[in-house]
Amino acid sequence: SDILAIPGYFAIKLWDPIAGEMVSMSFGDEDRCCAVEFLLYTSDGEKIVAVGQGFAKDTTIITTWIRVWSLNPRVALWHHSSKSGPPTAAALSEDGAILALGCEEGRLVLYDMETGAVIVERIDEQKVSSIIFSPDNKYIYTSNKSAVIKWTAALENRTSFIDGPIKEIHIVPGKDAMFVLRENTASLWDIDSGQLIKEYKYFEASGLGH
């Protein structure tokens, strides 16, 4: 999709750079948005997901909200809000069927991208700092300050995969490998065996996305 999405406090503004058209999508009256924390596209570019924090209507109760839109046609598909802690990580499965959301208190939730229904919910031991799906969608990897955790796709089983402390994890495109960012080093790991491939020392750990 040739659409640029710009997050704001009360709307996601979609800008069509070719037609010069800007579309504003209001979050509605059910809550007041404070900040967009994550903005995700499905791999086919047909849907956009916004995750953030807000206040429940007419209250001071902080909520975590999710909004999903279709980009062609440009319509709202579903929204969800809960009183869980602030969102700290979010990821979409490679096929765009599942949204994974991690929160401050260690809550990990999987949502059906078609309906918005909660598929499964688990409480981890610590704040979820990153989430990634394996390329085949069979596993979900989360990181916290102690380790990288490998989950089965339905969150039925969990194993400690790589010892921490961990800041961020990222799948390497086109390879069955994971890039792991620590405070002052980065390393490359095989996602199937959990074996270290290479370590980069004295790494300026300012965030892989910057």
VOZAMI-537851 format. One record per atom (N, C-alpha, C): y, z, x; atom name. Coordinates in steps of 0.02 Angstrom, whole numbers, always signed. Example, Ala and Ser with C-alpha at 12.3 -4.5 7.8 and 13.67 -1.06 7.14 Angstrom:
<sites>
        Y        Z        X   site
     -284     +390     +660      N
     -225     +390     +615     CA
     -165     +390     +660      C
     -112     +354     +642      N
      -53     +357     +684     CA
       +2     +394     +645      C
</sites>
This chain:
<sites>
        Y        Z        X   site
      -59       +0      +42      N
       +0       +0       +0     CA
      +62       +0      +44      C
     +109      -47      +32      N
     +171      -51      +72     CA
     +224       -6      +40      C
     +208      +58      +38      N
     +253     +107       +7     CA
     +265     +164      +56      C
     +328     +182      +63      N
     +346     +240     +104     CA
     +358     +299      +58      C
     +322     +354      +70      N
     +329     +414      +29     CA
     +371     +466      +66      C
     +422     +492      +33      N
     +467     +540      +63     CA
     +465     +605      +23      C
     +441     +660      +53      N
     +438     +723      +15     CA
     +506     +755       +9      C
     +519     +785      -50      N
     +581     +822      -61     CA
     +565     +887      -96      C
     +616     +924     -116      N
     +605     +989     -147     CA
     +582     +983     -219      C
     +603     +932     -254      N
     +585     +928     -325     CA
     +551     +862     -343      C
     +538     +820     -295      N
     +507     +755     -311     CA
     +479     +724     -248      C
     +431     +679     -258      N
     +410     +635     -205     CA
     +444     +568     -219      C
     +485     +545     -173      N
     +520     +482     -182     CA
     +481     +427     -147      C
     +465     +376     -186      N
     +429     +318     -158     CA
     +478     +261     -146      C
     +479     +236      -86      N
     +525     +183      -67     CA
     +486     +120      -51      C
     +501      +67      -87      N
     +472       +1      -73     CA
     +518      -35      -25      C
     +500      -40      +39      N
     +546      -69      +88     CA
     +558     -144      +78      C
     +513     -178      +42      N
     +522     -250      +31     CA
     +568     -264      -28      C
     +554     -230      -84      N
     +594     -241     -144     CA
     +658     -198     -145      C
     +660     -149     -100      N
     +719     -105      -99     CA
     +720      -59     -159      C
     +662      -42     -185      N
     +658       -1     -245     CA
     +636      +70     -228      C
     +671     +119     -255      N
     +652     +188     -244     CA
     +631     +219     -311      C
     +574     +254     -311      N
     +548     +284     -372     CA
     +542     +359     -360      C
     +571     +400     -404      N
     +567     +472     -398     CA
     +516     +500     -447      C
     +470     +540     -422      N
     +419     +569     -465     CA
     +432     +644     -472      C
     +454     +666     -530      N
     +469     +737     -540     CA
     +405     +778     -543      C
     +409     +839     -520      N
     +352     +884     -524     CA
     +344     +912     -594      C
     +394     +907     -637      N
     +389     +933     -706     CA
     +413    +1004     -711      C
     +405    +1033     -769      N
     +433    +1099     -784     CA
     +384    +1156     -775      C
     +321    +1141     -759      N
     +271    +1195     -757     CA
     +282    +1241     -697      C
     +315    +1218     -644      N
     +334    +1263     -590     CA
     +392    +1233     -552      C
     +422    +1273     -510      N
     +478    +1251     -470     CA
     +455    +1243     -398      C
     +463    +1184     -372      N
     +439    +1169     -305     CA
     +487    +1197     -253      C
     +459    +1230     -202      N
     +499    +1253     -146     CA
     +492    +1208      -85      C
     +431    +1186      -73      N
     +421    +1145      -13     CA
     +357    +1106      -18      C
     +359    +1045       +7      N
     +299    +1003      +14     CA
     +270    +1017      +83      C
     +209    +1044      +85      N
     +178    +1061     +149     CA
     +136    +1004     +177      C
     +103     +966     +132      N
      +58     +912     +154     CA
      +67     +852     +109      C
      +67     +793     +139      N
      +72     +730     +102     CA
      +17     +685     +128      C
      -31     +667      +86      N
      -91     +630     +107     CA
      -99     +566      +67      C
     -125     +514      +99      N
     -143     +452      +66     CA
     -219     +445      +68      C
     -248     +417      +15      N
     -318     +396      +19     CA
     -322     +337      +66      C
     -381     +326      +96      N
     -388     +274     +147     CA
     -374     +203     +120      C
     -383     +193      +54      N
     -369     +127      +26     CA
     -296     +119       +7      C
     -256     +171      +16      N
     -185     +167       +2     CA
     -168     +167      -72      C
     -216     +183     -115      N
     -204     +179     -187     CA
     -181     +244     -218      C
     -190     +301     -184      N
     -170     +365     -212     CA
     -132     +405     -159      C
      -89     +449     -184      N
      -52     +494     -140     CA
      -60     +565     -166      C
      -69     +612     -119      N
      -79     +682     -137     CA
      -23     +723     -104      C
       +9     +766     -142      N
      +59     +812     -116     CA
      +35     +883     -128      C
      +40     +925      -77      N
      +20     +996      -83     CA
      +78    +1038      -58      C
      +93    +1091      -95      N
     +149    +1133      -73     CA
     +149    +1201     -107      C
     +207    +1234     -102      N
     +217    +1300     -131     CA
     +273    +1298     -183      C
     +269    +1342     -231      N
     +322    +1346     -281     CA
     +319    +1413     -316      C
     +359    +1419     -369      N
     +358    +1478     -411     CA
     +335    +1459     -480      C
     +292    +1501     -509      N
     +272    +1490     -579     CA
     +334    +1491     -623      C
     +333    +1453     -677      N
     +391    +1446     -720     CA
     +415    +1513     -746      C
     +480    +1525     -738      N
     +514    +1585     -763     CA
     +487    +1649     -731      C
     +458    +1645     -672      N
     +433    +1704     -637     CA
     +451    +1698     -563      C
     +435    +1752     -526      N
     +442    +1750     -453     CA
     +373    +1748     -420      C
     +322    +1730     -458      N
     +254    +1725     -432     CA
     +246    +1660     -392      C
     +228    +1667     -329      N
     +219    +1608     -286     CA
     +153    +1574     -302      C
     +156    +1509     -310      N
      +96    +1470     -325     CA
      +84    +1417     -272      C
      +22    +1396     -266      N
       +5    +1337     -227     CA
       -8    +1281     -277      C
      +24    +1224     -267      N
      +17    +1169     -315     CA
       -9    +1106     -280      C
      -41    +1064     -319      N
      -65     +999     -296     CA
      -43     +947     -348      C
      -18     +890     -325      N
       +0     +834     -369     CA
      -33     +771     -342      C
      -62     +732     -386      N
      -95     +670     -366     CA
      -68     +613     -408      C
      -49     +558     -375      N
      -24     +499     -410     CA
      -62     +437     -389      C
      -65     +390     -434      N
      -87     +322     -417     CA
      -25     +283     -396      C
      -33     +241     -345      N
      +24     +200     -323     CA
      +25     +132     -355      C
      -30     +111     -386      N
      -32      +46     -420     CA
      -80      +50     -479      C
      -55      +64     -540      N
      +16      +74     -557     CA
      +40     +142     -535      C
     +105     +151     -532      N
     +134     +214     -508     CA
     +138     +264     -565      C
      +84     +301     -572      N
      +80     +351     -626     CA
      +50     +416     -599      C
      +69     +472     -630      N
      +40     +536     -612     CA
      -31     +540     -639      C
      -78     +563     -599      N
     -148     +568     -619     CA
     -166     +639     -640      C
     -151     +688     -598      N
     -166     +757     -617     CA
     -127     +805     -573      C
     -122     +867     -596      N
      -91     +919     -556     CA
     -131     +983     -565      C
     -123    +1027     -516      N
     -159    +1091     -518     CA
     -115    +1143     -483      C
     -114    +1204     -509      N
      -79    +1258     -476     CA
     -121    +1321     -480      C
     -114    +1364     -430      N
     -151    +1426     -428     CA
     -110    +1478     -392      C
     -131    +1541     -397      N
      -95    +1596     -365     CA
     -124    +1613     -297      C
     -160    +1567     -267      N
     -188    +1578     -201     CA
     -132    +1578     -150      C
     -149    +1601      -89      N
      -98    +1606      -37     CA
      -71    +1538      -16      C
      -19    +1537      +25      N
      +12    +1474      +46     CA
      -39    +1426      +75      C
      -34    +1361      +60      N
      -80    +1312      +89     CA
      -67    +1304     +164      C
     -121    +1305     +203      N
     -114    +1300     +276     CA
     -148    +1239     +305      C
     -189    +1204     +266      N
     -224    +1144     +289     CA
     -247    +1104     +229      C
     -249    +1038     +237      N
     -272     +994     +184     CA
     -300     +930     +215      C
     -351     +902     +182      N
     -381     +840     +207     CA
     -416     +805     +150      C
     -421     +738     +155      N
     -458     +697     +108     CA
     -521     +671     +141      C
     -575     +667     +102      N
     -636     +637     +128     CA
     -624     +563     +142      C
     -666     +534     +183      N
     -657     +464     +203     CA
     -659     +417     +144      C
     -698     +433      +92      N
     -702     +390      +33     CA
     -650     +407      -20      C
     -608     +457       -6      N
     -555     +475      -53     CA
     -578     +511     -115      C
     -640     +534     -115      N
     -668     +566     -175     CA
     -655     +641     -179      C
     -642     +672     -122      N
     -636     +745     -119     CA
     -573     +765      -80      C
     -537     +813     -107      N
     -481     +845      -72     CA
     -503     +915      -51      C
     -495     +931      +13      N
     -509     +998      +38     CA
     -444    +1033      +53      C
     -439    +1095      +30      N
     -377    +1133      +39     CA
     -393    +1202      +68      C
     -358    +1221     +121      N
     -366    +1287     +151     CA
     -303    +1327     +141      C
     -310    +1393     +135      N
     -253    +1437     +120     CA
     -248    +1494     +170      C
     -192    +1529     +167      N
     -176    +1583     +214     CA
     -229    +1637     +215      C
     -255    +1656     +156      N
     -303    +1711     +153     CA
     -374    +1691     +169      C
     -384    +1629     +192      N
     -451    +1606     +211     CA
     -487    +1569     +156      C
     -455    +1557     +100      N
     -487    +1521      +45     CA
     -494    +1447      +62      C
     -552    +1420      +48      N
     -566    +1349      +58     CA
     -591    +1320       -7      C
     -557    +1268      -34      N
     -572    +1241     -100     CA
     -580    +1166      -96      C
     -631    +1140     -130      N
     -642    +1068     -136     CA
     -625    +1046     -207      C
     -586     +993     -213      N
     -565     +966     -278     CA
     -592     +895     -287      C
     -611     +880     -349      N
     -631     +812     -367     CA
     -567     +771     -375      C
     -560     +718     -336      N
     -499     +678     -338     CA
     -490     +638     -402      C
     -542     +627     -439      N
     -536     +591     -502     CA
     -509     +635     -558      C
     -533     +696     -561      N
     -518     +740     -618     CA
     -474     +800     -601      C
     -472     +819     -537      N
     -436     +879     -517     CA
     -477     +942     -525      C
     -539     +936     -546      N
     -582     +995     -556     CA
     -602    +1025     -489      C
     -607    +1092     -488      N
     -631    +1126     -428     CA
     -707    +1115     -422      C
     -728    +1088     -366      N
     -800    +1076     -354     CA
     -833    +1139     -329      C
     -802    +1170     -280      N
     -829    +1232     -251     CA
     -773    +1268     -215      C
     -780    +1334     -210      N
     -730    +1375     -176     CA
     -765    +1428     -134      C
     -740    +1438      -74      N
     -768    +1488      -29     CA
     -711    +1527       +4      C
     -726    +1589      +24      N
     -678    +1629      +61     CA
     -703    +1634     +133      C
     -664    +1609     +180      N
     -681    +1614     +250     CA
     -654    +1680     +276      C
     -669    +1696     +339      N
     -650    +1760     +367     CA
     -577    +1763     +387      C
     -547    +1705     +402      N
     -479    +1703     +428     CA
     -441    +1643     +399      C
     -377    +1642     +412      N
     -335    +1586     +389     CA
     -362    +1520     +414      C
     -365    +1471     +370      N
     -388    +1404     +388     CA
     -329    +1366     +418      C
     -335    +1346     +481      N
     -279    +1313     +515     CA
     -285    +1237     +514      C
     -346    +1211     +510      N
     -356    +1138     +507     CA
     -419    +1123     +467      C
     -421    +1063     +437      N
     -481    +1038     +402     CA
     -490     +965     +419      C
     -552     +945     +433      N
     -568     +874     +441     CA
     -637     +862     +410      C
     -648     +801     +386      N
     -713     +778     +362     CA
     -746     +737     +417      C
     -813     +741     +422      N
     -849     +696     +467     CA
     -842     +625     +439      C
     -847     +574     +481      N
     -839     +505     +456     CA
     -888     +486     +401      C
     -948     +516     +399      N
     -996     +501     +347     CA
     -991     +548     +287      C
     -941     +593     +287      N
     -928     +641     +232     CA
     -984     +692     +222      C
    -1030     +698     +270      N
    -1085     +746     +262     CA
    -1065     +817     +281      C
    -1013     +823     +323      N
     -993     +889     +346     CA
     -917     +896     +342      C
     -896     +959     +337      N
     -825     +976     +339     CA
     -816    +1026     +396      C
     -765    +1015     +436      N
     -751    +1059     +492     CA
     -684    +1094     +479      C
     -683    +1160     +487      N
     -621    +1198     +481     CA
     -610    +1237     +546      C
     -547    +1252     +559      N
     -533    +1293     +618     CA
     -493    +1354     +598      C
     -502    +1408     +636      N
     -462    +1468     +629     CA
     -449    +1495     +699      C
     -422    +1554     +705      N
     -403    +1578     +771     CA
     -464    +1598     +814      C
     -524    +1599     +783      N
     -583    +1620     +819     CA
     -632    +1564     +836      C
     -633    +1511     +794      N
     -685    +1460     +803     CA
     -672    +1399     +761      C
     -710    +1346     +776      N
     -717    +1289     +731     CA
     -781    +1301     +691      C
     -776    +1296     +625      N
     -833    +1308     +581     CA
     -858    +1241     +553      C
     -923    +1231     +556      N
     -954    +1171     +528     CA
     -986    +1189     +461      C
     -965    +1156     +407      N
     -990    +1169     +340     CA
    -1030    +1108     +316      C
    -1081    +1120     +276      N
    -1111    +1065     +239     CA
    -1061    +1042     +187      C
    -1068     +981     +162      N
    -1016     +951     +119     CA
    -1002     +991      +57      C
    -1051    +1027      +30      N
    -1042    +1068      -30     CA
    -1024    +1140      -13      C
    -1009    +1153      +51      N
     -991    +1221      +76     CA
    -1048    +1271      +64      C
    -1110    +1247      +65      N
    -1167    +1291      +54     CA
    -1184    +1331     +116      C
    -1177    +1300     +174      N
    -1194    +1334     +237     CA
    -1138    +1325     +287      C
    -1128    +1375     +329      N
    -1077    +1372     +381     CA
    -1106    +1395     +447      C
    -1087    +1363     +501      N
    -1108    +1383     +567     CA
    -1047    +1380     +613      C
    -1044    +1427     +660      N
     -991    +1426     +710     CA
    -1006    +1369     +758      C
     -959    +1322     +764      N
     -971    +1260     +800     CA
     -942    +1262     +870      C
     -880    +1284     +877      N
     -846    +1289     +941     CA
     -807    +1355     +941      C
     -814    +1394     +994      N
     -778    +1457     +998     CA
     -703    +1446    +1007      C
     -664    +1492     +980      N
     -592    +1488     +981     CA
     -561    +1525    +1040      C
     -495    +1539    +1035      N
     -452    +1523     +978     CA
     -433    +1449     +975      C
     -426    +1423     +914      N
     -413    +1352     +902     CA
     -347    +1343     +865      C
     -307    +1294     +885      N
     -245    +1280     +850     CA
     -253    +1223     +800      C
     -282    +1167     +823      N
     -290    +1109     +780     CA
     -354    +1072     +797      C
     -382    +1036     +748      N
     -438     +991     +761     CA
     -424     +924     +727      C
     -448     +870     +759      N
     -437     +803     +733     CA
     -497     +760     +747      C
     -517     +719     +699      N
     -568     +669     +711     CA
     -539     +612     +752      C
     -576     +588     +802      N
     -555     +530     +841     CA
     -575     +467     +803      C
     -527     +425     +782      N
     -543     +365     +743     CA
     -593     +320     +778      C
     -645     +299     +741      N
     -694     +253     +767     CA
     -747     +284     +811      C
     -744     +349     +821      N
     -793     +383     +863     CA
     -819     +446     +829      C
     -880     +465     +844      N
     -908     +528     +817     CA
     -887     +585     +863      C
     -822     +594     +868      N
     -795     +644     +914     CA
     -737     +681     +881      C
     -727     +741     +905      N
     -674     +785     +880     CA
     -628     +805     +938      C
     -563     +801     +925      N
     -514     +824     +974     CA
     -493     +894     +955      C
     -500     +942    +1001      N
     -487    +1012     +987     CA
     -428    +1035    +1030      C
     -378    +1062     +997      N
     -318    +1085    +1031     CA
     -317    +1161    +1033      C
     -312    +1188    +1094      N
     -304    +1260    +1105     CA
     -233    +1273    +1128      C
     -220    +1333    +1150      N
     -151    +1351    +1169     CA
     -125    +1309    +1227      C
     -166    +1300    +1279      N
     -143    +1264    +1338     CA
     -191    +1209    +1362      C
     -242    +1196    +1322      N
     -289    +1143    +1340     CA
     -308    +1103    +1279      C
     -335    +1045    +1291      N
     -364    +1004    +1237     CA
     -432     +981    +1261      C
     -477     +969    +1214      N
     -545     +949    +1233     CA
     -574     +902    +1182      C
     -622     +862    +1205      N
     -656     +813    +1163     CA
     -728     +834    +1155      C
     -752     +837    +1092      N
     -820     +862    +1077     CA
     -858     +812    +1035      C
     -923     +808    +1046      N
     -968     +769    +1003     CA
     -978     +807     +938      C
     -963     +776     +880      N
     -965     +813     +817     CA
    -1036     +824     +791      C
    -1085     +788     +818      N
    -1154     +799     +797     CA
    -1187     +855     +836      C
    -1182     +851     +902      N
    -1216     +900     +944     CA
    -1175     +961     +961      C
    -1108     +955     +954      N
    -1065    +1010     +974     CA
    -1058    +1015    +1049      C
    -1075     +963    +1086      N
    -1071     +963    +1158     CA
    -1001     +941    +1181      C
     -977     +974    +1233      N
     -912     +957    +1262     CA
     -917     +890    +1298      C
     -872     +845    +1283      N
     -870     +780    +1317     CA
     -821     +782    +1376      C
     -762     +808    +1363      N
     -711     +810    +1416     CA
     -658     +862    +1397      C
     -632     +895    +1449      N
     -578     +943    +1438     CA
     -516     +922    +1476      C
     -459     +930    +1444      N
     -395     +914    +1474     CA
     -357     +979    +1484      C
     -348    +1000    +1546      N
     -315    +1063    +1560     CA
     -240    +1054    +1569      C
     -205    +1111    +1564      N
     -132    +1111    +1571     CA
      -99    +1065    +1522      C
     -127    +1062    +1462      N
     -103    +1018    +1409     CA
      -43    +1051    +1375      C
       +9    +1012    +1363      N
      +67    +1039    +1327     CA
      +50    +1042    +1254      C
      +30    +1100    +1230      N
       +4    +1108    +1162     CA
      +60    +1116    +1111      C
      +96    +1063    +1100      N
     +152    +1065    +1052     CA
     +133    +1034     +985      C
      +69    +1016     +977      N
      +46     +985     +915     CA
      +28     +913     +925      C
      -30     +894     +902      N
      -54     +825     +913     CA
      -15     +774     +873      C
      +16     +796     +819      N
      +51     +749     +776     CA
     +122     +737     +797      C
     +143     +762     +855      N
     +213     +757     +875     CA
     +219     +717     +940      C
</sites>
